[in-house]
Structures are given as C-alpha cells and as structure tokens.
Amino acid sequence: MHTIKPWRAFFPIIDSSAVETSFEKIPFANRGVGLDAMAAGPKDGPVAVLLHGFPEFWYGWRKQIEPLAKAGFRVIVPDQRGYNVSSKPRGVASYALTELVSDVIAMADELGQKQILLAGHDWGAAVAWGAALLHPKRIAKLAVVNVPHPSVMRRFLTTQPRQILRSWYIFFFQIPWLAETIFSASGFYVGTRALVRSSRPGTFSADDLAQYRAAWSQPGALASMINWYRAALRYRARFADPTVRVPTRILWGERDKFLIPEMARESLRYCTHGELFPFPDATHWLLHEEPAKVSELLVEFFQSGSPLSETTPD
C-alpha cells in the first residue's frame, strides 16, 4: 500500500506552548560506546526514539520532543556516536551503518523494550531505514524525514547527474583532514553558512547557531561526524531483502538543496505499508521550518494502530 498525501490538518493542532515538559539527561552504552540522550515524557509510555542527522545533535529535534511527550510517549533523543558529548570511537569502521544501527538496538534493550517507535532526519533517517531493514521485529513504526531508502540513495548517487551534483560534499568529505580544516575555519563559518543558506530565511537563529558551534567544538567531534560519510563509502551495508515491512511514513521538504524529491517517491516502492507527505515549500530542514506539522504527523502516526510489545524478548 503506497500513499502520497499533501499536508493538511486532519487531526487537532497540538499547542505545545501551553505545556511545560521536563527534560532529563540519561546515558546509554553499547559495547564501550557511551551515548548521551535527552529524555522526556512518562516513563511508562511507548518509547519513541528520535535520531538527528548531520551536522546536528539532539537539539535538532527539540521542537518535536514536547508535543510527543504531551501525547504520552517516552521520548528518547540521543546524541549519536561521534556527536556532541557522546563517545567518539576511533577509526572509520566505527561509523559503519551496522554499528550505528546497533546503538539504536542497544538503547531499546537497555530500556527493556521489545519494540520502539523510530524517527530519523537526514543521517538519522539513514540509520532508521537500516534499523527497520536489519531488525524489523524491533521497530514498530518508522518515520523518516528527507533521506530516501538506502537502495534509492545508492542508485541515484550512481545514475542521476542531478543528484550526483547535489552530493558533491560526500566525495569531498572523503579527503582526510581537509574537510575538517575547512569546516572548522573562522569559527565554523562554512558549517553555519551551509545551515543558513540551505534553509528558509530565519530558520536558524543566532542562538541556534551558537548551540551548533558548541557541539562541533567538542574534542574529536568534527572528525567523527565526517567519518559517517567516509564509512558509508568504505563499509557499505548489505541487506538480504531491501523491502521495508515496518509501517513507514516519509516526510519530505521538496526544496531540499541536497536531495532531489524524486527519491522520496521512489522510496515508497520499497515499503509494503508506506505513505509520503510532501511539503512543497519546505527545505531539507523540515523539522525546524514546519515543527508543528511534523509533530502532528508523528503523533498521529505513532498513536494509530496496535500497541507496542513492551518487554524485550527472552
């Protein structure tokens, strides 16, 4: 079943401004890799894990945490490995997709959850796709924002000139040291400029950019973040079956300067139960530009259907 739905407010608007949600910081560990996470919502609620992308950290999901917590979900938003204050293991192989996915499953195990609700943006979406493919029984529902199914990404990166041109930075990031040096020069000018120029005007405030610069300044963070891209080309994940059988909702800002919108529609072909919500006026930074709409779509999707299994398998 494939569905493409234009955005419309078909369920009640969430007024998150009227709610005060307390956040707490909780640690996770996966074979020696420490993951720092923000958590909110009732501890006995269904667990929803939100994965950030490059070059963000948990802060990229901040506008969705409160609405999800208000709706009764236990929201877990980690700094993924290599980012901000989480561990930064050495070596490019430490950032292979299978390693990144193993962090998600380790968090679910530590929380005592047989299944979790999973959402990801950008690189976080790539990890979420991978988790649904490698561990489908552990993912109750999958929501992805502005990154396509891995088979679609691979095909478009090798056959579609428009996408190859937009992905030039992936190849640039393969150069040791140079990418880190340029990205960090002049107070991370390149990084902050990329965020501002690829988003709608006013999307990132001066305070937001200061938060990102602080995260990028953590010792070893920048090299570790870029190692995700290096590992993607050196340690390609292989899936026995590329079909995603987990219920999947794709949200896509169609003015994305990095990824062409055709990839969103192509991704539906790999989903047995997939639906696509395109946002014609939004960019790659949909979480920031349309926060209320994204929150509503996540809450409605995660609330629908059967309840999750609550305990880990024996």
Secondary structure, DSSP 8 states (H G I E B T S, - for coil): -EEE------S----GGG-----EEEEEEETTEEEEEEEES-TTS-EEEEE--TT--GGGGHHHHHHHHHTT-EEEEE--TTSTTS---SSGGGGSHHHHHHHHHHHHHHTT-S-EEEEEETHHHHHHHHHHHH-GGGEEEEEEES---HHHHHHHHHH-HHHHHHTHHHHHTTSTTHHHHHHHHHHHHHHHHHHHHTS-TTSS-HHHHHHHHHHHTSTTHHHHHHHHHHHHHHS----S---B-S-EEEEEETT-SSS-THHHHHHHTTBTTEEEEEETT--S-HHHHSHHHHHHHHHHHHHSSS----S---
